[in-house]
Amino acid sequence: MRLVSWNVNGLRAIAKKGFDRIFEQLDADIFALQETKLQEGQIDMEFEGYRSYWSYAQKKGYSGTAVFTKREPLRVLHGLGVEHLDTEGRIVALEFPEFWFVNVYTPNAQNELARIDHRMEWDDAFRDFCKGLEEGTTPEGPGTADPKPVVMCGDFNVAHNEIDLKNPGPNRGNAGFSDEERGKFTDLLDAGFSDTFRMLHPETEGAYSWWSYRGRARERNTGWRIDYFLVSDRLAERVQMAHIFADIMGSDHCPVSIELEA
């Protein structure tokens, strides 16, 4: 089973840059998008053999997530169940018979960590949400779902370790590489989840998924790995491949994927 995730940084814009061709080329069983930046009805995008599920931000042209899937889910959730955290369309969670698939676009802490308090609250709520799904708890309450493992993916807006960005020294303390954000990501892993790329490629350097538009960063591979697939630890042995498609253009991010044994 091939699972793909991509922060497209504006779906309407990337649709004009060959997104249809890339979508078909990657041939995912489940394809998750972040930062779609649109409202319902602003794009007509369908792919034969796929169903699509969308979460929209209340603010126009901002945030937003979507999932295209060949399999019909048992149910779909569009938020964490925390009202003030669920206004930006950052979650699409699909329940399948054998696992939950959670697509997330994590809030950016912003320059000078202006939004770090919101980010910390989000990280705690997201971790609780995913652990709840493992244990059979949805925003509707305990026991409202069957306990099952979780596959989560998306733009987590944090480079976890120094190996995950080109210039860790100058960026220490900045948004995306602050001790606070890195600590929360560690907490998420310690809660029982595995970073699939690092699990399979523990020493690989220069593997990035986001590059600034400034300073020829992508050409120079001055990047950050902030897009992830995490899985419940008990699914880890079923992950056969984890890949970063650094050669696929169209966004300041590139797609990432895993192959999961059915």
Long-range contacts (C-beta under 8 A, 24 or more apart in sequence): 1-29, 1-30, 1-259, 1-260, 1-261, 1-262, 2-26, 2-27, 2-28, 2-29, 2-257, 2-258, 2-259, 2-260, 3-28, 3-29, 3-30, 3-31, 3-32, 3-101, 3-151, 3-153, 3-229, 3-257, 3-258, 3-259, 3-260, 4-28, 4-30, 4-31, 4-32, 4-255, 4-256, 4-257, 5-31, 5-32, 5-33, 5-34, 5-103, 5-153, 5-154, 5-227, 5-229, 5-255, 5-256, 5-257, 6-31, 6-32, 6-33, 6-34, 6-227, 6-251, 6-253, 6-254, 6-255, 6-256, 7-33, 7-34, 7-35, 7-105, 7-154, 7-155, 7-210, 7-227, 7-251, 7-252, 7-253, 8-33, 8-34, 8-35, 8-36, 8-250, 8-251, 8-253, 9-35, 9-37, 9-251, 9-252, 9-253, 10-35, 10-36, 10-37, 10-251, 11-36, 11-37, 11-38, 11-43, 11-45, 11-64, 11-66, 12-37, 12-38, 12-42, 12-43, 14-250, 14-251, 15-43, 15-45, 17-249, 17-250, 18-250, 19-250, 20-47, 22-248, 22-250, 22-255, 23-47, 23-68, 26-245, 26-255, 26-257, 28-68, 28-257, 29-69, 29-70, 29-71, 30-67, 30-68, 30-69, 30-70, 30-71, 30-94, 30-101, 31-67, 31-68, 31-69, 32-65, 32-66, 32-67, 32-92, 32-101, 32-103, 32-153, 32-154, 33-65, 33-66, 33-67, 33-68, 33-103, 34-64, 34-65, 34-103, 34-104, 34-105, 34-154, 34-155, 35-63, 35-64, 35-65, 35-105, 35-155, 36-63, 36-64, 36-65, 36-66, 36-89, 37-61, 37-62, 37-63, 37-64, 38-64, 53-92, 53-94, 54-89, 54-92, 55-79, 55-89, 55-90, 55-91, 55-92, 56-89, 57-87, 57-88, 57-89, 57-90, 58-87, 58-88, 58-89, 59-87, 59-88, 62-88, 63-88, 63-89, 63-90, 63-105, 64-89, 64-105, 65-89, 65-90, 65-91, 65-92, 65-103, 65-104, 65-105, 65-154, 66-92, 66-103, 67-92, 67-94, 67-101, 67-103, 69-94, 69-101, 71-96, 73-101, 75-145, 77-138, 77-139, 79-139, 80-125, 80-126, 80-129, 80-139, 81-129, 81-138, 81-139, 81-140, 82-125, 85-121, 85-122, 85-125, 91-129, 93-129, 93-133, 95-133, 95-145, 95-148, 98-148, 98-149, 99-148, 99-149, 99-150, 99-151, 99-232, 99-235, 100-130, 100-133, 100-134, 100-148, 100-149, 100-150, 100-151, 101-150, 101-151, 101-152, 101-153, 102-129, 102-130, 102-133, 102-150, 102-151, 102-152, 102-153, 102-154, 103-152, 103-153, 103-154, 104-152, 104-153, 104-154, 104-155, 104-156, 105-154, 105-155, 106-154, 106-155, 106-156, 106-157, 106-158, 107-157, 108-157, 108-175, 108-176, 109-157, 109-175, 109-176, 109-178, 109-180, 109-181, 110-175, 111-175, 112-175, 113-175, 113-178, 113-180, 116-178, 116-180, 116-181, 119-157, 119-180, 119-181, 119-184, 120-180, 120-184, 123-181, 123-184, 123-185, 123-187, 123-188, 124-184, 126-188, 127-184, 127-187, 127-188, 127-191, 130-188, 130-191, 130-193, 131-191, 131-192, 134-192, 134-232, 149-231, 149-232, 149-234, 149-235, 150-193, 150-231, 150-232, 151-229, 151-230, 151-231, 151-232, 151-235, 151-260, 152-193, 152-228, 152-229, 152-230, 152-231, 153-227, 153-228, 153-229, 153-230, 153-256, 154-227, 154-228, 155-210, 155-226, 155-227, 155-253, 156-185, 156-226, 156-227, 156-228, 157-181, 157-226, 158-182, 158-184, 158-185, 158-226, 159-224, 159-225, 159-226, 160-185, 160-186, 160-195, 160-198, 160-225, 163-203, 163-204, 163-205, 164-208, 164-224, 164-225, 164-226, 165-208, 165-223, 165-224, 165-225, 166-206, 166-208, 166-221, 166-222, 166-223, 166-224, 167-222, 176-224, 176-226, 177-224, 188-230, 189-230, 192-232, 192-233, 193-230, 193-231, 193-232, 193-233, 194-230, 194-231, 194-232, 194-233, 194-235, 194-236, 194-239, 195-228, 195-230, 196-228, 196-229, 196-230, 196-231, 196-236, 196-239, 196-242, 196-258, 197-225, 197-228, 197-229, 197-242, 197-244, 197-256, 199-236, 199-239, 199-242, 200-239, 200-241, 200-242, 201-242, 207-244, 207-246, 208-244, 208-246, 209-244, 209-246, 209-253, 209-254, 209-256, 210-252, 210-253, 210-254, 211-252, 212-252, 213-252, 218-252, 221-246, 226-253, 227-253, 227-254, 227-256, 228-256, 229-256, 229-257, 229-258, 231-258, 231-260, 235-260
